Amino acid sequence: MSDAGRPSLLASLAAVAEALGSDPATVAESLIEDLDGGLSEVRRALDRGDARASLRAAHAARNGALLIGDTRLLRLLGELEGALRAQDLAAAGAKLEELRSGWAQVRRVLRRANRSR
């Protein structure tokens, strides 16, 4: 994620925190935990060959991406869900790796924002 994407991500985070009556750092850490856990669950289910469980976990992970309005993560999650619905576990695994890379960039921005507060 470029620095150009950082202001909108942080603005979204601040808006979500305000709506929840919380602080951005708490919301960011919650999002990080939820998305890390969700993507790990997708990986575990894929490793078991369980497309259905992977699909449920991928769909649940969309909530965090929706909250912060990250269109890239949402697109990648949608593509992952499509591969899982088609029972294409190889494509789903490749899409998951792309998604994990994109999420790592967003996570770094969220963590840096927390440290600067």
C-alpha positions in Angstrom: 0.0 0.0 0.0 1.4 3.3 -1.0 1.5 6.4 1.2 -1.4 7.7 -1.0 -3.6 4.9 0.4 -2.7 5.6 4.0 -4.8 8.8 4.6 -8.0 7.1 3.4 -7.3 4.0 5.5 -6.6 6.0 8.6 -9.6 8.2 8.0 -11.8 5.1 7.7 -10.3 3.7 10.9 -11.0 6.9 12.7 -14.6 7.0 11.5 -15.2 3.4 12.6 -13.7 4.1 16.0 -15.8 7.1 16.4 -19.0 5.2 15.4 -18.1 2.5 17.9 -17.3 5.0 20.7 -13.7 3.6 20.8 -10.3 4.7 20.0 -8.5 4.0 16.6 -5.7 2.0 18.2 -8.2 -0.4 19.9 -10.2 -0.8 16.7 -7.0 -1.3 14.6 -5.8 -4.1 17.0 -9.2 -5.8 16.9 -9.2 -5.7 13.0 -5.7 -7.0 12.9 -6.6 -9.9 15.2 -9.8 -10.7 13.3 -8.2 -10.6 9.9 -5.1 -12.5 11.0 -7.3 -15.2 12.5 -9.6 -15.4 9.6 -6.9 -15.7 7.0 -5.2 -18.4 9.2 -8.4 -20.3 9.4 -8.7 -20.1 5.6 -5.2 -21.6 5.3 -5.9 -24.3 7.8 -9.1 -25.3 6.0 -7.4 -25.3 2.6 -4.6 -27.5 4.0 -7.4 -30.0 5.0 -8.9 -29.7 1.6 -12.1 -28.2 3.1 -13.3 -25.7 0.6 -16.6 -25.1 2.5 -14.9 -24.2 5.7 -12.4 -22.0 3.8 -15.3 -20.2 2.1 -17.0 -19.5 5.5 -13.7 -18.1 6.9 -13.0 -16.0 3.8 -16.5 -14.6 3.9 -16.2 -13.7 7.6 -12.9 -12.0 6.9 -14.6 -9.5 4.6 -16.1 -7.7 7.7 -12.8 -6.1 8.6 -12.0 -5.1 5.1 -15.5 -3.6 4.8 -15.1 -1.7 8.0 -12.0 0.1 6.7 -13.2 0.2 3.1 -10.1 -1.4 1.7 -11.2 -2.1 -1.9 -8.1 -4.2 -2.8 -8.7 -6.6 0.1 -12.3 -6.8 -0.7 -11.6 -7.6 -4.3 -9.1 -10.3 -3.4 -11.4 -11.8 -0.8 -14.2 -11.9 -3.5 -11.8 -13.6 -5.9 -10.8 -16.1 -3.2 -14.5 -16.8 -2.5 -15.1 -17.4 -6.2 -12.3 -19.9 -6.4 -13.6 -21.7 -3.3 -17.1 -21.8 -4.7 -15.7 -23.4 -7.8 -13.9 -25.9 -5.6 -10.6 -24.8 -7.3 -8.3 -25.2 -4.3 -5.1 -24.6 -6.2 -6.4 -21.2 -7.4 -7.8 -20.5 -3.9 -4.3 -21.2 -2.4 -2.7 -18.8 -4.9 -5.3 -16.1 -4.3 -4.8 -16.5 -0.5 -1.1 -15.9 -0.8 -1.8 -12.7 -2.8 -4.4 -11.7 -0.2 -2.0 -12.3 2.6 0.6 -10.1 0.9 -2.0 -7.3 0.5 -3.1 -7.7 4.1 0.5 -7.5 5.4 0.8 -4.1 3.8 -2.5 -2.8 5.4 -1.5 -4.4 8.7 1.8 -2.4 8.7 0.0 0.8 8.1 -2.4 0.1 11.0 0.5 -0.8 13.3 2.5 2.3 12.4 -0.5 4.4 13.0 -1.0 2.9 16.5 2.7 3.5 17.4 2.5 7.1 16.3 -0.4 7.9 18.7 
